[in-house]
Amino acid sequence: MSVMRSALLAISENRWMRERGPRFWFVRRAVRQFMPGEQFADMLRAAAGLRPLGIDAVFTRLGENVTDAAEASAVTRHYLEALDAVASEGIRCEPSIKLTQLGLDLGKDAAYANLRVLAERSQATRTYLWIDMEQSSYVDVTLELTTRLKAEFPRIGVCLQAYLYRTHDDLKALLDRGIGVRLVKGAYKEAADVAYPVKADVDENFFRLSVAMLEGLGLTNGFRPVFGTHDVGLIARIRAHAERAGLAARDVEVHMLYGIQRAEQARLVKNGAVVKVLIAYGSYWFPWYMRRLAERPANVWFVLRSIFT
Ligand SMILES: Cc1cc2nc3c(=O)[nH]c(=O)nc-3n(C[C@H](O)[C@H](O)[C@H](O)COP(=O)(O)OP(=O)(O)OC[C@H]3O[C@@H](n4cnc5c(N)ncnc54)[C@H](O)[C@@H]3O)c2cc1C
């Protein structure tokens, strides 16, 4: 892991920086590259802008490690209102939720109670519900709660991270249960005993897992494979493999983050792939933004340059 990436990920987890970082005007200005605004309405406006391109949205209200039960309930209420708004306006938008934002650090029963309420409403509005994956210490409990939820509700998916050694086994369990998987490389600082330290190995594991996910399309249990990456070369490899396997271009569903690889998103749609863009909003954006900088440390230069322009 590069020194810069490591430093940015350490900053993202530092409580002092989490509180003070967002106060710097140049950081506030730079985050706009990845976030259309802090309000739900900003997300809706950005989603409407993507529709003419044939791109639907996934939405997330930023927040993590909530340790106050009242705050976790408020987050839940916000998502309920968001689901109602999306349904009443007839917009195709899927929520993606972090369990630590629903109170997982307070206990798994507290988080599950909130999650279940959201699953009930999302299924009532026929909306797919995505669950994010956080640090490796949360993987077991996230998969446990996702599996519990899937036993009651059909349209449930969870994120898996290709940098973790364990992901191959986790994928198999999810495939067997028809739980959707959004595969990503992984955004957190992890030790070499749980995650591949070399990027090339992560990329190769991503491809191997993608092949297994495409095979899952043959199952009749509702399994939904999604590839969450901006890696153009990797996406081309996955699409070529799908074609060789006799799958349609639409069988490859790619999710990207708002503001990254916009031209590639449009090109993929033109070539028949399904593309969705994850749009984040909310005031608690600092740790999330630091992870975006860590993914591409060159972004730090944009921030520094913006101070002088
Ligand atoms: C839809 C979606 C959901 C996600 N959910 C989770 C989650 O729940 N848990 C989790 O751990 N991680 C999540 N991530 C983040 C993910 O783990 C990676 O950190 C992130 O996607 C960068 O990896 P990459 O696959 O794009 O490949 P990389 O090899 O990092 O990047 C490939 C290319 O994409 C471009 N690029 C990538 N990142 C950036 C950036 N920040 N700014 C500008 N250009 C960039 C660059 O051109 C780069 O060369 C999610 C990502 C996506 C797209």
The ligand as an SDF file (V2000), in Angstrom:
LIG
                    3D

 53 58  0  0  0  0  0  0  0  0999 V2000
  -20.9380    1.2910   -6.7290 C   0  0  0  0  0  0  0  0  0  0  0  0
  -19.8150    1.1340   -5.7500 C   0  0  0  0  0  0  0  0  0  0  0  0
  -20.0820    0.7560   -4.4540 C   0  0  0  0  0  0  0  0  0  0  0  0
  -19.0410    0.5850   -3.5450 C   0  0  0  0  0  0  0  0  0  0  0  0
  -19.3070    0.1080   -2.2920 N   0  0  0  0  0  0  0  0  0  0  0  0
  -18.2810   -0.2330   -1.4790 C   0  0  0  0  0  0  0  0  0  0  0  0
  -18.5120   -0.8880   -0.2400 C   0  0  0  0  0  0  0  0  0  0  0  0
  -19.6650   -1.1430    0.1610 O   0  0  0  0  0  0  0  0  0  0  0  0
  -17.4310   -1.2440    0.4990 N   0  0  0  0  0  0  0  0  0  0  0  0
  -16.1310   -0.9910    0.0880 C   0  0  0  0  0  0  0  0  0  0  0  0
  -15.1850   -1.3840    0.7850 O   0  0  0  0  0  0  0  0  0  0  0  0
  -15.8990   -0.3350   -1.0530 N   0  0  0  0  0  0  0  0  0  0  0  0
  -16.9210    0.0500   -1.8490 C   0  0  0  0  0  0  0  0  0  0  0  0
  -16.6620    0.6880   -3.0290 N   0  0  0  0  0  0  0  0  0  0  0  0
  -15.3070    1.2270   -3.3070 C   0  0  0  0  0  0  0  0  0  0  0  0
  -14.3810    0.1530   -3.9010 C   0  0  0  0  0  0  0  0  0  0  0  0
  -14.0210   -0.7830   -2.9340 O   0  0  0  0  0  0  0  0  0  0  0  0
  -13.0920    0.7810   -4.4770 C   0  0  0  0  0  0  0  0  0  0  0  0
  -12.3880    1.3930   -3.4510 O   0  0  0  0  0  0  0  0  0  0  0  0
  -13.3240    1.7900   -5.5810 C   0  0  0  0  0  0  0  0  0  0  0  0
  -14.3470    1.3950   -6.4390 O   0  0  0  0  0  0  0  0  0  0  0  0
  -12.0200    1.9880   -6.4120 C   0  0  0  0  0  0  0  0  0  0  0  0
  -11.6540    0.7980   -7.0270 O   0  0  0  0  0  0  0  0  0  0  0  0
  -11.8750    0.4800   -8.5860 P   0  0  0  0  0  0  0  0  0  0  0  0
  -12.5640   -0.8350   -8.6870 O   0  0  0  0  0  0  0  0  0  0  0  0
  -12.5530    1.5900   -9.2580 O   0  0  0  0  0  0  0  0  0  0  0  0
  -10.4530    0.2140   -9.1700 O   0  0  0  0  0  0  0  0  0  0  0  0
   -9.1030    1.0600   -9.1770 P   0  0  0  0  0  0  0  0  0  0  0  0
   -8.0780    0.1560   -9.7390 O   0  0  0  0  0  0  0  0  0  0  0  0
   -8.8570    1.6630   -7.8400 O   0  0  0  0  0  0  0  0  0  0  0  0
   -9.4180    2.2210  -10.1940 O   0  0  0  0  0  0  0  0  0  0  0  0
   -9.5450    2.0060  -11.5810 C   0  0  0  0  0  0  0  0  0  0  0  0
   -9.5690    3.3540  -12.2670 C   0  0  0  0  0  0  0  0  0  0  0  0
  -10.7740    4.0450  -11.9090 O   0  0  0  0  0  0  0  0  0  0  0  0
  -10.5270    5.4140  -11.6600 C   0  0  0  0  0  0  0  0  0  0  0  0
  -10.7960    5.7040  -10.2410 N   0  0  0  0  0  0  0  0  0  0  0  0
  -10.9790    4.8310   -9.2430 C   0  0  0  0  0  0  0  0  0  0  0  0
  -11.2390    5.4490   -8.0760 N   0  0  0  0  0  0  0  0  0  0  0  0
  -11.2090    6.7650   -8.3640 C   0  0  0  0  0  0  0  0  0  0  0  0
  -11.3900    7.9370   -7.5820 C   0  0  0  0  0  0  0  0  0  0  0  0
  -11.6660    7.8900   -6.2740 N   0  0  0  0  0  0  0  0  0  0  0  0
  -11.2640    9.1410   -8.2080 N   0  0  0  0  0  0  0  0  0  0  0  0
  -11.0030    9.2160   -9.5170 C   0  0  0  0  0  0  0  0  0  0  0  0
  -10.8270    8.1390  -10.3150 N   0  0  0  0  0  0  0  0  0  0  0  0
  -10.9230    6.9340   -9.7530 C   0  0  0  0  0  0  0  0  0  0  0  0
   -9.0580    5.6660  -12.0150 C   0  0  0  0  0  0  0  0  0  0  0  0
   -9.0070    6.0250  -13.3570 O   0  0  0  0  0  0  0  0  0  0  0  0
   -8.4370    4.3040  -11.8160 C   0  0  0  0  0  0  0  0  0  0  0  0
   -7.2930    4.1190  -12.5680 O   0  0  0  0  0  0  0  0  0  0  0  0
  -17.6930    0.8620   -3.9530 C   0  0  0  0  0  0  0  0  0  0  0  0
  -17.4390    1.2480   -5.2690 C   0  0  0  0  0  0  0  0  0  0  0  0
  -18.4690    1.3670   -6.1590 C   0  0  0  0  0  0  0  0  0  0  0  0
  -18.1440    1.7640   -7.5720 C   0  0  0  0  0  0  0  0  0  0  0  0
  1  2  1  0
  2  3  1  0
  2 52  2  0
  3  4  2  0
  4  5  1  0
  4 50  1  0
  5  6  2  0
  6  7  1  0
  6 13  1  0
  7  8  2  0
  7  9  1  0
  9 10  1  0
 10 11  2  0
 10 12  1  0
 12 13  2  0
 13 14  1  0
 14 15  1  0
 14 50  1  0
 15 16  1  0
 16 17  1  0
 16 18  1  0
 18 19  1  0
 18 20  1  0
 20 21  1  0
 20 22  1  0
 22 23  1  0
 23 24  1  0
 24 25  2  0
 24 26  1  0
 24 27  1  0
 27 28  1  0
 28 29  2  0
 28 30  1  0
 28 31  1  0
 31 32  1  0
 32 33  1  0
 33 34  1  0
 33 48  1  0
 34 35  1  0
 35 36  1  0
 35 46  1  0
 36 37  1  0
 36 45  1  0
 37 38  2  0
 38 39  1  0
 39 40  1  0
 39 45  2  0
 40 41  1  0
 40 42  2  0
 42 43  1  0
 43 44  2  0
 44 45  1  0
 46 47  1  0
 46 48  1  0
 48 49  1  0
 50 51  2  0
 51 52  1  0
 52 53  1  0
M  END
$$$$
